């Protein structure tokens, strides 16, 4: 894989041009940001074009903007973003730097035959918003977090753009055991993989692989060329077995307005 070339395509496709239901995309001279338009949705900066001279001023500008509209903010930072010390600058402005993720890409023209085999597990499609409680139950069991923002986002996609999302739950003996989804942005060469969470008692049974294969097959049917995923240290070795390659390291950098911090 030409990693430099793929990274250029990825930036244009997944950071600059991408749009998500439930969010309003805004383009400024220095950043591309998403503003949540409903429920618990928060904001995000998904792309930046900065240098050592303007970085701090632009960061302050974004904080002022999101504080004014009362939204928390995630700044999605990549290891090749400029200036080189952008992570330290964000931290100095009050961002919490979370655990790094590996940005991984699979060229489906080079995918192994294992992804095209019939699915041997009980994998079910979640086709409407009223079925999302099953997905959230799996997520809460795995992560023990508040998934209200995710519920709002998935609900928005299923209601506003159902053709752009495929959500799946894998069952074991009739019990929801693992959940994952794939998003297909409009006019995109990529399908982005999310979720892939398995309840601890059902791990090591091939559920992650089954959900990966299910979504890869969806992507191939749509004529999508690449799959991408923000991989945790746990999932990265599995993805590498299926020829995913890392093109970058990223960090979710989180910031909350002072009023939100005081009410937590």
C-alpha angles and dihedrals in degrees: 000000000000095000096186091050093046090049091056091051090045093052093050095042105036103028111025105032103024121116129190130200112247090035137083114223115220125187120202128175090267110024145029109220138180122219118202111238102191148027117337096346115138131201131261142194104216100172135022136185105198142146136198092271101052104026099095094045092050092048090052090048092055093047091050091050097049093042088054092053092041099240131135115234138222115197107200105214124193125198093244095050115118142278096040092231095051092119091056091046092052090049091051089055092056103270118145109225110219129202114300122255130206114236103218131186133193122198101216090210086067098040118131120254090246090076092059097054122109113276109255098192135075099265117168131193118236101215105170139040093245088067095056094094088079091055092048092049089058092046093050093049091053101039107018092217139127107271098180092115091050091048090052092049096048090045090053092050095048091047100040105028111011093161090063097059135056115187123189139187122197116212131204117197089344094307123118104248110162137014135196141153142195127217123207110199115208115268090006133140089207138075110200120216122216138172112018090165119156127192108246097243091057100048124120092035098105096258095129090052092047092053091045092052092046091055094042089055090050089052094050091051088055094049093245113160103202141034120206132189138176096230128206120216088258096055099036096081091051092050092049089058087061093050099260110154128206115241099173148353116241136189127206104224111198130201131176129193113252092249090056092048091052093052096049 
